[in-house]
């Protein structure tokens, strides 16, 4: 029995659908990998920023302590 042209069209449409789904899955997996890479890169930068903020915080704390000592000493003189 011979195949009709409609059967051929149906097979082509089915193959196209499978290819489309496969490409969608591959694209989703690549996006997930990129998201993970970006997350790792940003977490590394946040560690650096956190370290810098800690350093700035300690410097500000030291300067604040110095100012408090000087204000206290000025109060004692008056």
mmCIF file of the N, C-alpha and C atoms, coordinates in Angstrom:
data_MODEL
# 
_entry.id   MODEL 
# 
loop_
_atom_site.group_PDB 
_atom_site.id 
_atom_site.type_symbol 
_atom_site.label_atom_id 
_atom_site.label_alt_id 
_atom_site.label_comp_id 
_atom_site.label_asym_id 
_atom_site.label_entity_id 
_atom_site.label_seq_id 
_atom_site.pdbx_PDB_ins_code 
_atom_site.Cartn_x 
_atom_site.Cartn_y 
_atom_site.Cartn_z 
_atom_site.occupancy 
_atom_site.B_iso_or_equiv 
_atom_site.pdbx_formal_charge 
_atom_site.auth_seq_id 
_atom_site.auth_comp_id 
_atom_site.auth_asym_id 
_atom_site.auth_atom_id 
_atom_site.pdbx_PDB_model_num 
ATOM 1   N N  . UNK A 1 1  ? 0.842  -1.172 0.000  1.00 0.00 ? 1  UNK A N  1 
ATOM 2   C CA . UNK A 1 1  ? 0.000  0.000  0.000  1.00 0.00 ? 1  UNK A CA 1 
ATOM 3   C C  . UNK A 1 1  ? 0.894  1.243  0.000  1.00 0.00 ? 1  UNK A C  1 
ATOM 4   N N  . UNK A 1 2  ? 0.578  2.186  -0.807 1.00 0.00 ? 2  UNK A N  1 
ATOM 5   C CA . UNK A 1 2  ? 1.392  3.384  -0.983 1.00 0.00 ? 2  UNK A CA 1 
ATOM 6   C C  . UNK A 1 2  ? 1.065  4.415  0.085  1.00 0.00 ? 2  UNK A C  1 
ATOM 7   N N  . UNK A 1 3  ? 2.085  5.172  0.431  1.00 0.00 ? 3  UNK A N  1 
ATOM 8   C CA . UNK A 1 3  ? 1.885  6.238  1.435  1.00 0.00 ? 3  UNK A CA 1 
ATOM 9   C C  . UNK A 1 3  ? 1.287  7.460  0.737  1.00 0.00 ? 3  UNK A C  1 
ATOM 10  N N  . UNK A 1 4  ? 0.414  8.116  1.442  1.00 0.00 ? 4  UNK A N  1 
ATOM 11  C CA . UNK A 1 4  ? -0.186 9.317  0.861  1.00 0.00 ? 4  UNK A CA 1 
ATOM 12  C C  . UNK A 1 4  ? 0.691  10.523 1.189  1.00 0.00 ? 4  UNK A C  1 
ATOM 13  N N  . UNK A 1 5  ? 0.570  11.597 0.448  1.00 0.00 ? 5  UNK A N  1 
ATOM 14  C CA . UNK A 1 5  ? 1.346  12.807 0.737  1.00 0.00 ? 5  UNK A CA 1 
ATOM 15  C C  . UNK A 1 5  ? 1.032  13.383 2.118  1.00 0.00 ? 5  UNK A C  1 
ATOM 16  N N  . UNK A 1 6  ? -0.169 13.145 2.591  1.00 0.00 ? 6  UNK A N  1 
ATOM 17  C CA . UNK A 1 6  ? -0.545 13.641 3.922  1.00 0.00 ? 6  UNK A CA 1 
ATOM 18  C C  . UNK A 1 6  ? 0.276  12.928 4.992  1.00 0.00 ? 6  UNK A C  1 
ATOM 19  N N  . UNK A 1 7  ? 0.543  11.642 4.809  1.00 0.00 ? 7  UNK A N  1 
ATOM 20  C CA . UNK A 1 7  ? 1.374  10.899 5.756  1.00 0.00 ? 7  UNK A CA 1 
ATOM 21  C C  . UNK A 1 7  ? 2.797  11.465 5.784  1.00 0.00 ? 7  UNK A C  1 
ATOM 22  N N  . UNK A 1 8  ? 3.304  11.820 4.594  1.00 0.00 ? 8  UNK A N  1 
ATOM 23  C CA . UNK A 1 8  ? 4.647  12.404 4.528  1.00 0.00 ? 8  UNK A CA 1 
ATOM 24  C C  . UNK A 1 8  ? 4.690  13.762 5.254  1.00 0.00 ? 8  UNK A C  1 
ATOM 25  N N  . UNK A 1 9  ? 3.669  14.571 5.051  1.00 0.00 ? 9  UNK A N  1 
ATOM 26  C CA . UNK A 1 9  ? 3.600  15.877 5.712  1.00 0.00 ? 9  UNK A CA 1 
ATOM 27  C C  . UNK A 1 9  ? 3.503  15.689 7.223  1.00 0.00 ? 9  UNK A C  1 
ATOM 28  N N  . UNK A 1 10 ? 2.715  14.726 7.655  1.00 0.00 ? 10 UNK A N  1 
ATOM 29  C CA . UNK A 1 10 ? 2.569  14.465 9.090  1.00 0.00 ? 10 UNK A CA 1 
ATOM 30  C C  . UNK A 1 10 ? 3.907  14.043 9.699  1.00 0.00 ? 10 UNK A C  1 
ATOM 31  N N  . UNK A 1 11 ? 4.656  13.221 8.982  1.00 0.00 ? 11 UNK A N  1 
ATOM 32  C CA . UNK A 1 11 ? 5.966  12.793 9.477  1.00 0.00 ? 11 UNK A CA 1 
ATOM 33  C C  . UNK A 1 11 ? 6.937  13.973 9.573  1.00 0.00 ? 11 UNK A C  1 
ATOM 34  N N  . UNK A 1 12 ? 6.898  14.856 8.581  1.00 0.00 ? 12 UNK A N  1 
ATOM 35  C CA . UNK A 1 12 ? 7.780  16.021 8.597  1.00 0.00 ? 12 UNK A CA 1 
ATOM 36  C C  . UNK A 1 12 ? 7.417  16.942 9.761  1.00 0.00 ? 12 UNK A C  1 
ATOM 37  N N  . UNK A 1 13 ? 6.132  17.149 9.978  1.00 0.00 ? 13 UNK A N  1 
ATOM 38  C CA . UNK A 1 13 ? 5.684  18.005 11.092 1.00 0.00 ? 13 UNK A CA 1 
ATOM 39  C C  . UNK A 1 13 ? 6.083  17.378 12.421 1.00 0.00 ? 13 UNK A C  1 
ATOM 40  N N  . UNK A 1 14 ? 5.949  16.071 12.545 1.00 0.00 ? 14 UNK A N  1 
ATOM 41  C CA . UNK A 1 14 ? 6.324  15.385 13.782 1.00 0.00 ? 14 UNK A CA 1 
ATOM 42  C C  . UNK A 1 14 ? 7.828  15.519 14.030 1.00 0.00 ? 14 UNK A C  1 
ATOM 43  N N  . UNK A 1 15 ? 8.623  15.319 12.989 1.00 0.00 ? 15 UNK A N  1 
ATOM 44  C CA . UNK A 1 15 ? 10.077 15.471 13.117 1.00 0.00 ? 15 UNK A CA 1 
ATOM 45  C C  . UNK A 1 15 ? 10.444 16.900 13.508 1.00 0.00 ? 15 UNK A C  1 
ATOM 46  N N  . UNK A 1 16 ? 9.775  17.874 12.905 1.00 0.00 ? 16 UNK A N  1 
ATOM 47  C CA . UNK A 1 16 ? 10.047 19.274 13.238 1.00 0.00 ? 16 UNK A CA 1 
ATOM 48  C C  . UNK A 1 16 ? 9.707  19.558 14.700 1.00 0.00 ? 16 UNK A C  1 
ATOM 49  N N  . UNK A 1 17 ? 8.622  18.972 15.176 1.00 0.00 ? 17 UNK A N  1 
ATOM 50  C CA . UNK A 1 17 ? 8.238  19.165 16.577 1.00 0.00 ? 17 UNK A CA 1 
ATOM 51  C C  . UNK A 1 17 ? 9.290  18.552 17.505 1.00 0.00 ? 17 UNK A C  1 
ATOM 52  N N  . UNK A 1 18 ? 9.767  17.362 17.181 1.00 0.00 ? 18 UNK A N  1 
ATOM 53  C CA . UNK A 1 18 ? 10.797 16.730 18.004 1.00 0.00 ? 18 UNK A CA 1 
ATOM 54  C C  . UNK A 1 18 ? 12.081 17.558 18.028 1.00 0.00 ? 18 UNK A C  1 
ATOM 55  N N  . UNK A 1 19 ? 12.468 18.075 16.867 1.00 0.00 ? 19 UNK A N  1 
ATOM 56  C CA . UNK A 1 19 ? 13.676 18.900 16.791 1.00 0.00 ? 19 UNK A CA 1 
ATOM 57  C C  . UNK A 1 19 ? 13.495 20.168 17.609 1.00 0.00 ? 19 UNK A C  1 
ATOM 58  N N  . UNK A 1 20 ? 12.324 20.777 17.521 1.00 0.00 ? 20 UNK A N  1 
ATOM 59  C CA . UNK A 1 20 ? 12.055 22.007 18.276 1.00 0.00 ? 20 UNK A CA 1 
ATOM 60  C C  . UNK A 1 20 ? 12.126 21.760 19.777 1.00 0.00 ? 20 UNK A C  1 
ATOM 61  N N  . UNK A 1 21 ? 11.542 20.682 20.226 1.00 0.00 ? 21 UNK A N  1 
ATOM 62  C CA . UNK A 1 21 ? 11.583 20.355 21.659 1.00 0.00 ? 21 UNK A CA 1 
ATOM 63  C C  . UNK A 1 21 ? 13.019 20.072 22.085 1.00 0.00 ? 21 UNK A C  1 
ATOM 64  N N  . UNK A 1 22 ? 13.750 19.337 21.268 1.00 0.00 ? 22 UNK A N  1 
ATOM 65  C CA . UNK A 1 22 ? 15.144 19.032 21.595 1.00 0.00 ? 22 UNK A CA 1 
ATOM 66  C C  . UNK A 1 22 ? 15.986 20.290 21.693 1.00 0.00 ? 22 UNK A C  1 
ATOM 67  N N  . UNK A 1 23 ? 15.818 21.208 20.743 1.00 0.00 ? 23 UNK A N  1 
ATOM 68  C CA . UNK A 1 23 ? 16.566 22.468 20.787 1.00 0.00 ? 23 UNK A CA 1 
ATOM 69  C C  . UNK A 1 23 ? 16.168 23.295 22.002 1.00 0.00 ? 23 UNK A C  1 
ATOM 70  N N  . UNK A 1 24 ? 14.892 23.261 22.367 1.00 0.00 ? 24 UNK A N  1 
ATOM 71  C CA . UNK A 1 24 ? 14.439 23.972 23.563 1.00 0.00 ? 24 UNK A CA 1 
ATOM 72  C C  . UNK A 1 24 ? 15.079 23.421 24.825 1.00 0.00 ? 24 UNK A C  1 
ATOM 73  N N  . UNK A 1 25 ? 15.185 22.104 24.913 1.00 0.00 ? 25 UNK A N  1 
ATOM 74  C CA . UNK A 1 25 ? 15.815 21.471 26.078 1.00 0.00 ? 25 UNK A CA 1 
ATOM 75  C C  . UNK A 1 25 ? 17.293 21.840 26.149 1.00 0.00 ? 25 UNK A C  1 
ATOM 76  N N  . UNK A 1 26 ? 17.967 21.798 25.016 1.00 0.00 ? 26 UNK A N  1 
ATOM 77  C CA . UNK A 1 26 ? 19.391 22.167 24.990 1.00 0.00 ? 26 UNK A CA 1 
ATOM 78  C C  . UNK A 1 26 ? 19.576 23.621 25.400 1.00 0.00 ? 26 UNK A C  1 
ATOM 79  N N  . UNK A 1 27 ? 18.726 24.511 24.876 1.00 0.00 ? 27 UNK A N  1 
ATOM 80  C CA . UNK A 1 27 ? 18.820 25.935 25.232 1.00 0.00 ? 27 UNK A CA 1 
ATOM 81  C C  . UNK A 1 27 ? 18.587 26.131 26.721 1.00 0.00 ? 27 UNK A C  1 
ATOM 82  N N  . UNK A 1 28 ? 17.620 25.433 27.299 1.00 0.00 ? 28 UNK A N  1 
ATOM 83  C CA . UNK A 1 28 ? 17.342 25.545 28.730 1.00 0.00 ? 28 UNK A CA 1 
ATOM 84  C C  . UNK A 1 28 ? 18.539 25.068 29.553 1.00 0.00 ? 28 UNK A C  1 
ATOM 85  N N  . UNK A 1 29 ? 19.145 23.971 29.152 1.00 0.00 ? 29 UNK A N  1 
ATOM 86  C CA . UNK A 1 29 ? 20.304 23.464 29.880 1.00 0.00 ? 29 UNK A CA 1 
ATOM 87  C C  . UNK A 1 29 ? 21.469 24.445 29.807 1.00 0.00 ? 29 UNK A C  1 
ATOM 88  N N  . UNK A 1 30 ? 21.683 25.058 28.660 1.00 0.00 ? 30 UNK A N  1 
ATOM 89  C CA . UNK A 1 30 ? 22.762 26.044 28.521 1.00 0.00 ? 30 UNK A CA 1 
ATOM 90  C C  . UNK A 1 30 ? 22.493 27.263 29.400 1.00 0.00 ? 30 UNK A C  1 
ATOM 91  N N  . UNK A 1 31 ? 21.233 27.685 29.466 1.00 0.00 ? 31 UNK A N  1 
ATOM 92  C CA . UNK A 1 31 ? 20.877 28.810 30.336 1.00 0.00 ? 31 UNK A CA 1 
ATOM 93  C C  . UNK A 1 31 ? 21.131 28.480 31.803 1.00 0.00 ? 31 UNK A C  1 
ATOM 94  N N  . UNK A 1 32 ? 20.822 27.264 32.204 1.00 0.00 ? 32 UNK A N  1 
ATOM 95  C CA . UNK A 1 32 ? 21.065 26.863 33.585 1.00 0.00 ? 32 UNK A CA 1 
ATOM 96  C C  . UNK A 1 32 ? 22.552 26.866 33.911 1.00 0.00 ? 32 UNK A C  1 
ATOM 97  N N  . UNK A 1 33 ? 23.367 26.397 32.974 1.00 0.00 ? 33 UNK A N  1 
ATOM 98  C CA . UNK A 1 33 ? 24.817 26.403 33.188 1.00 0.00 ? 33 UNK A CA 1 
ATOM 99  C C  . UNK A 1 33 ? 25.317 27.831 33.306 1.00 0.00 ? 33 UNK A C  1 
ATOM 100 N N  . UNK A 1 34 ? 24.842 28.716 32.420 1.00 0.00 ? 34 UNK A N  1 
ATOM 101 C CA . UNK A 1 34 ? 25.258 30.121 32.468 1.00 0.00 ? 34 UNK A CA 1 
ATOM 102 C C  . UNK A 1 34 ? 24.828 30.774 33.774 1.00 0.00 ? 34 UNK A C  1 
ATOM 103 N N  . UNK A 1 35 ? 23.625 30.440 34.248 1.00 0.00 ? 35 UNK A N  1 
ATOM 104 C CA . UNK A 1 35 ? 23.135 30.984 35.514 1.00 0.00 ? 35 UNK A CA 1 
ATOM 105 C C  . UNK A 1 35 ? 24.038 30.544 36.662 1.00 0.00 ? 35 UNK A C  1 
ATOM 106 N N  . UNK A 1 36 ? 24.408 29.278 36.660 1.00 0.00 ? 36 UNK A N  1 
ATOM 107 C CA . UNK A 1 36 ? 25.290 28.777 37.717 1.00 0.00 ? 36 UNK A CA 1 
ATOM 108 C C  . UNK A 1 36 ? 26.662 29.456 37.657 1.00 0.00 ? 36 UNK A C  1 
ATOM 109 N N  . UNK A 1 37 ? 27.191 29.633 36.450 1.00 0.00 ? 37 UNK A N  1 
ATOM 110 C CA . UNK A 1 37 ? 28.495 30.304 36.304 1.00 0.00 ? 37 UNK A CA 1 
ATOM 111 C C  . UNK A 1 37 ? 28.413 31.742 36.794 1.00 0.00 ? 37 UNK A C  1 
ATOM 112 N N  . UNK A 1 38 ? 27.337 32.422 36.455 1.00 0.00 ? 38 UNK A N  1 
ATOM 113 C CA . UNK A 1 38 ? 27.162 33.805 36.886 1.00 0.00 ? 38 UNK A CA 1 
ATOM 114 C C  . UNK A 1 38 ? 27.023 33.872 38.402 1.00 0.00 ? 38 UNK A C  1 
ATOM 115 N N  . UNK A 1 39 ? 26.289 32.937 38.973 1.00 0.00 ? 39 UNK A N  1 
ATOM 116 C CA . UNK A 1 39 ? 26.148 32.901 40.428 1.00 0.00 ? 39 UNK A CA 1 
ATOM 117 C C  . UNK A 1 39 ? 27.484 32.706 41.124 1.00 0.00 ? 39 UNK A C  1 
ATOM 118 N N  . UNK A 1 40 ? 28.305 31.826 40.582 1.00 0.00 ? 40 UNK A N  1 
ATOM 119 C CA . UNK A 1 40 ? 29.629 31.597 41.173 1.00 0.00 ? 40 UNK A CA 1 
ATOM 120 C C  . UNK A 1 40 ? 30.504 32.838 41.037 1.00 0.00 ? 40 UNK A C  1 
ATOM 121 N N  . UNK A 1 41 ? 30.433 33.483 39.884 1.00 0.00 ? 41 UNK A N  1 
ATOM 122 C CA . UNK A 1 41 ? 31.239 34.693 39.669 1.00 0.00 ? 41 UNK A CA 1 
ATOM 123 C C  . UNK A 1 41 ? 30.800 35.804 40.617 1.00 0.00 ? 41 UNK A C  1 
ATOM 124 N N  . UNK A 1 42 ? 29.504 35.958 40.781 1.00 0.00 ? 42 UNK A N  1 
ATOM 125 C CA . UNK A 1 42 ? 29.006 37.013 41.659 1.00 0.00 ? 42 UNK A CA 1 
ATOM 126 C C  . UNK A 1 42 ? 29.292 36.714 43.123 1.00 0.00 ? 42 UNK A C  1 
ATOM 127 N N  . UNK A 1 43 ? 29.251 35.437 43.505 1.00 0.00 ? 43 UNK A N  1 
ATOM 128 C CA . UNK A 1 43 ? 29.550 35.113 44.898 1.00 0.00 ? 43 UNK A CA 1 
ATOM 129 C C  . UNK A 1 43 ? 31.019 35.381 45.199 1.00 0.00 ? 43 UNK A C  1 
ATOM 130 N N  . UNK A 1 44 ? 31.887 35.150 44.230 1.00 0.00 ? 44 UNK A N  1 
ATOM 131 C CA . UNK A 1 44 ? 33.304 35.474 44.416 1.00 0.00 ? 44 UNK A CA 1 
ATOM 132 C C  . UNK A 1 44 ? 33.510 36.961 44.574 1.00 0.00 ? 44 UNK A C  1 
ATOM 133 N N  . UNK A 1 45 ? 32.780 37.738 43.800 1.00 0.00 ? 45 UNK A N  1 
ATOM 134 C CA . UNK A 1 45 ? 32.894 39.191 43.913 1.00 0.00 ? 45 UNK A CA 1 
ATOM 135 C C  . UNK A 1 45 ? 32.298 39.681 45.214 1.00 0.00 ? 45 UNK A C  1 
ATOM 136 N N  . UNK A 1 46 ? 31.222 39.049 45.675 1.00 0.00 ? 46 UNK A N  1 
ATOM 137 C CA . UNK A 1 46 ? 30.621 39.493 46.931 1.00 0.00 ? 46 UNK A CA 1 
ATOM 138 C C  . UNK A 1 46 ? 31.560 39.229 48.101 1.00 0.00 ? 46 UNK A C  1 
ATOM 139 N N  . UNK A 1 47 ? 32.362 38.154 48.010 1.00 0.00 ? 47 UNK A N  1 
ATOM 140 C CA . UNK A 1 47 ? 33.361 37.908 49.044 1.00 0.00 ? 47 UNK A CA 1 
ATOM 141 C C  . UNK A 1 47 ? 34.398 39.026 49.054 1.00 0.00 ? 47 UNK A C  1 
ATOM 142 N N  . UNK A 1 48 ? 34.819 39.459 47.875 1.00 0.00 ? 48 UNK A N  1 
ATOM 143 C CA . UNK A 1 48 ? 35.787 40.552 47.790 1.00 0.00 ? 48 UNK A CA 1 
ATOM 144 C C  . UNK A 1 48 ? 35.186 41.845 48.307 1.00 0.00 ? 48 UNK A C  1 
ATOM 145 N N  . UNK A 1 49 ? 33.944 42.120 47.924 1.00 0.00 ? 49 UNK A N  1 
ATOM 146 C CA . UNK A 1 49 ? 33.274 43.336 48.386 1.00 0.00 ? 49 UNK A CA 1 
ATOM 147 C C  . UNK A 1 49 ? 33.067 43.263 49.892 1.00 0.00 ? 49 UNK A C  1 
ATOM 148 N N  . UNK A 1 50 ? 32.703 42.098 50.390 1.00 0.00 ? 50 UNK A N  1 
ATOM 149 C CA . UNK A 1 50 ? 32.522 41.935 51.832 1.00 0.00 ? 50 UNK A CA 1 
ATOM 150 C C  . UNK A 1 50 ? 33.813 42.179 52.585 1.00 0.00 ? 50 UNK A C  1 
ATOM 151 N N  . UNK A 1 51 ? 34.924 41.696 52.041 1.00 0.00 ? 51 UNK A N  1 
ATOM 152 C CA . UNK A 1 51 ? 36.224 41.932 52.670 1.00 0.00 ? 51 UNK A CA 1 
ATOM 153 C C  . UNK A 1 51 ? 36.579 43.400 52.664 1.00 0.00 ? 51 UNK A C  1 
ATOM 154 N N  . UNK A 1 52 ? 36.314 44.079 51.560 1.00 0.00 ? 52 UNK A N  1 
ATOM 155 C CA . UNK A 1 52 ? 36.601 45.505 51.465 1.00 0.00 ? 52 UNK A CA 1 
ATOM 156 C C  . UNK A 1 52 ? 35.718 46.290 52.437 1.00 0.00 ? 52 UNK A C  1 
ATOM 157 N N  . UNK A 1 53 ? 34.463 45.901 52.532 1.00 0.00 ? 53 UNK A N  1 
ATOM 158 C CA . UNK A 1 53 ? 33.568 46.585 53.470 1.00 0.00 ? 53 UNK A CA 1 
ATOM 159 C C  . UNK A 1 53 ? 34.001 46.352 54.915 1.00 0.00 ? 53 UNK A C  1 
ATOM 160 N N  . UNK A 1 54 ? 34.470 45.161 55.196 1.00 0.00 ? 54 UNK A N  1 
ATOM 161 C CA . UNK A 1 54 ? 34.973 44.886 56.541 1.00 0.00 ? 54 UNK A CA 1 
ATOM 162 C C  . UNK A 1 54 ? 36.177 45.759 56.859 1.00 0.00 ? 54 UNK A C  1 
ATOM 163 N N  . UNK A 1 55 ? 37.074 45.924 55.905 1.00 0.00 ? 55 UNK A N  1 
ATOM 164 C CA . UNK A 1 55 ? 38.245 46.769 56.091 1.00 0.00 ? 55 UNK A CA 1 
ATOM 165 C C  . UNK A 1 55 ? 37.835 48.218 56.305 1.00 0.00 ? 55 UNK A C  1 
ATOM 166 N N  . UNK A 1 56 ? 36.912 48.703 55.475 1.00 0.00 ? 56 UNK A N  1 
ATOM 167 C CA . UNK A 1 56 ? 36.431 50.081 55.624 1.00 0.00 ? 56 UNK A CA 1 
ATOM 168 C C  . UNK A 1 56 ? 35.750 50.245 56.979 1.00 0.00 ? 56 UNK A C  1 
ATOM 169 N N  . UNK A 1 57 ? 34.962 49.259 57.371 1.00 0.00 ? 57 UNK A N  1 
ATOM 170 C CA . UNK A 1 57 ? 34.284 49.321 58.666 1.00 0.00 ? 57 UNK A CA 1 
ATOM 171 C C  . UNK A 1 57 ? 35.260 49.403 59.827 1.00 0.00 ? 57 UNK A C  1 
ATOM 172 N N  . UNK A 1 58 ? 36.326 48.624 59.758 1.00 0.00 ? 58 UNK A N  1 
ATOM 173 C CA . UNK A 1 58 ? 37.308 48.663 60.844 1.00 0.00 ? 58 UNK A CA 1 
ATOM 174 C C  . UNK A 1 58 ? 38.048 49.999 60.863 1.00 0.00 ? 58 UNK A C  1 
ATOM 175 N N  . UNK A 1 59 ? 38.349 50.549 59.679 1.00 0.00 ? 59 UNK A N  1 
ATOM 176 C CA . UNK A 1 59 ? 39.004 51.861 59.626 1.00 0.00 ? 59 UNK A CA 1 
ATOM 177 C C  . UNK A 1 59 ? 38.091 52.945 60.187 1.00 0.00 ? 59 UNK A C  1 
ATOM 178 N N  . UNK A 1 60 ? 36.834 52.904 59.822 1.00 0.00 ? 60 UNK A N  1 
ATOM 179 C CA . UNK A 1 60 ? 35.882 53.887 60.349 1.00 0.00 ? 60 UNK A CA 1 
ATOM 180 C C  . UNK A 1 60 ? 35.753 53.726 61.859 1.00 0.00 ? 60 UNK A C  1 
ATOM 181 N N  . UNK A 1 61 ? 35.722 52.491 62.320 1.00 0.00 ? 61 UNK A N  1 
ATOM 182 C CA . UNK A 1 61 ? 35.644 52.249 63.756 1.00 0.00 ? 61 UNK A CA 1 
ATOM 183 C C  . UNK A 1 61 ? 36.839 52.822 64.505 1.00 0.00 ? 61 UNK A C  1 
ATOM 184 N N  . UNK A 1 62 ? 38.024 52.632 63.947 1.00 0.00 ? 62 UNK A N  1 
ATOM 185 C CA . UNK A 1 62 ? 39.235 53.179 64.568 1.00 0.00 ? 62 UNK A CA 1 
ATOM 186 C C  . UNK A 1 62 ? 39.184 54.702 64.615 1.00 0.00 ? 62 UNK A C  1 
ATOM 187 N N  . UNK A 1 63 ? 38.769 55.320 63.514 1.00 0.00 ? 63 UNK A N  1 
ATOM 188 C CA . UNK A 1 63 ? 38.694 56.791 63.471 1.00 0.00 ? 63 UNK A CA 1 
ATOM 189 C C  . UNK A 1 63 ? 37.634 57.305 64.428 1.00 0.00 ? 63 UNK A C  1 
ATOM 190 N N  . UNK A 1 64 ? 36.521 56.605 64.528 1.00 0.00 ? 64 UNK A N  1 
ATOM 191 C CA . UNK A 1 64 ? 35.474 57.011 65.455 1.00 0.00 ? 64 UNK A CA 1 
ATOM 192 C C  . UNK A 1 64 ? 35.968 56.926 66.894 1.00 0.00 ? 64 UNK A C  1 
ATOM 193 N N  . UNK A 1 65 ? 36.700 55.896 67.213 1.00 0.00 ? 65 UNK A N  1 
ATOM 194 C CA . UNK A 1 65 ? 37.254 55.752 68.556 1.00 0.00 ? 65 UNK A CA 1 
ATOM 195 C C  . UNK A 1 65 ? 38.214 56.905 68.849 1.00 0.00 ? 65 UNK A C  1 
ATOM 196 N N  . UNK A 1 66 ? 39.047 57.272 67.874 1.00 0.00 ? 66 UNK A N  1 
ATOM 197 C CA . UNK A 1 66 ? 39.979 58.380 68.034 1.00 0.00 ? 66 UNK A CA 1 
ATOM 198 C C  . UNK A 1 66 ? 39.223 59.689 68.276 1.00 0.00 ? 66 UNK A C  1 
ATOM 199 N N  . UNK A 1 67 ? 38.152 59.925 67.510 1.00 0.00 ? 67 UNK A N  1 
ATOM 200 C CA . UNK A 1 67 ? 37.354 61.137 67.683 1.00 0.00 ? 67 UNK A CA 1 
ATOM 201 C C  . UNK A 1 67 ? 36.723 61.149 69.078 1.00 0.00 ? 67 UNK A C  1 
ATOM 202 N N  . UNK A 1 68 ? 36.193 60.016 69.515 1.00 0.00 ? 68 UNK A N  1 
ATOM 203 C CA . UNK A 1 68 ? 35.585 59.944 70.845 1.00 0.00 ? 68 UNK A CA 1 
ATOM 204 C C  . UNK A 1 68 ? 36.614 60.243 71.939 1.00 0.00 ? 68 UNK A C  1 
ATOM 205 N N  . UNK A 1 69 ? 37.824 59.722 71.778 1.00 0.00 ? 69 UNK A N  1 
ATOM 206 C CA . UNK A 1 69 ? 38.870 59.997 72.764 1.00 0.00 ? 69 UNK A CA 1 
ATOM 207 C C  . UNK A 1 69 ? 39.211 61.485 72.807 1.00 0.00 ? 69 UNK A C  1 
ATOM 208 N N  . UNK A 1 70 ? 39.291 62.098 71.635 1.00 0.00 ? 70 UNK A N  1 
ATOM 209 C CA . UNK A 1 70 ? 39.621 63.519 71.588 1.00 0.00 ? 70 UNK A CA 1 
ATOM 210 C C  . UNK A 1 70 ? 38.496 64.371 72.161 1.00 0.00 ? 70 UNK A C  1 
ATOM 211 N N  . UNK A 1 71 ? 37.257 64.009 71.872 1.00 0.00 ? 71 UNK A N  1 
ATOM 212 C CA . UNK A 1 71 ? 36.115 64.747 72.428 1.00 0.00 ? 71 UNK A CA 1 
ATOM 213 C C  . UNK A 1 71 ? 36.095 64.576 73.942 1.00 0.00 ? 71 UNK A C  1 
ATOM 214 N N  . UNK A 1 72 ? 36.360 63.396 74.413 1.00 0.00 ? 72 UNK A N  1 
ATOM 215 C CA . UNK A 1 72 ? 36.393 63.138 75.849 1.00 0.00 ? 72 UNK A CA 1 
ATOM 216 C C  . UNK A 1 72 ? 37.509 63.955 76.524 1.00 0.00 ? 72 UNK A C  1 
ATOM 217 N N  . UNK A 1 73 ? 38.664 63.989 75.885 1.00 0.00 ? 73 UNK A N  1 
ATOM 218 C CA . UNK A 1 73 ? 39.777 64.758 76.418 1.00 0.00 ? 73 UNK A CA 1 
ATOM 219 C C  . UNK A 1 73 ? 39.463 66.257 76.422 1.00 0.00 ? 73 UNK A C  1 
ATOM 220 N N  . UNK A 1 74 ? 38.778 66.743 75.389 1.00 0.00 ? 74 UNK A N  1 
ATOM 221 C CA . UNK A 1 74 ? 38.394 68.160 75.344 1.00 0.00 ? 74 UNK A CA 1 
ATOM 222 C C  . UNK A 1 74 ? 37.375 68.475 76.425 1.00 0.00 ? 74 UNK A C  1 
ATOM 223 N N  . UNK A 1 75 ? 36.458 67.575 76.727 1.00 0.00 ? 75 UNK A N  1 
ATOM 224 C CA . UNK A 1 75 ? 35.469 67.777 77.798 1.00 0.00 ? 75 UNK A CA 1 
ATOM 225 C C  . UNK A 1 75 ? 36.172 67.829 79.159 1.00 0.00 ? 75 UNK A C  1 
ATOM 226 N N  . UNK A 1 76 ? 37.148 66.949 79.320 1.00 0.00 ? 76 UNK A N  1 
ATOM 227 C CA . UNK A 1 76 ? 37.852 66.912 80.600 1.00 0.00 ? 76 UNK A CA 1 
ATOM 228 C C  . UNK A 1 76 ? 38.616 68.225 80.855 1.00 0.00 ? 76 UNK A C  1 
ATOM 229 N N  . UNK A 1 77 ? 39.085 68.872 79.825 1.00 0.00 ? 77 UNK A N  1 
ATOM 230 C CA . UNK A 1 77 ? 39.837 70.114 79.970 1.00 0.00 ? 77 UNK A CA 1 
ATOM 231 C C  . UNK A 1 77 ? 38.943 71.281 80.359 1.00 0.00 ? 77 UNK A C  1 
ATOM 232 N N  . UNK A 1 78 ? 37.689 71.208 80.012 1.00 0.00 ? 78 UNK A N  1 
ATOM 233 C CA . UNK A 1 78 ? 36.803 72.354 80.315 1.00 0.00 ? 78 UNK A CA 1 
ATOM 234 C C  . UNK A 1 78 ? 36.142 72.245 81.634 1.00 0.00 ? 78 UNK A C  1 
# 
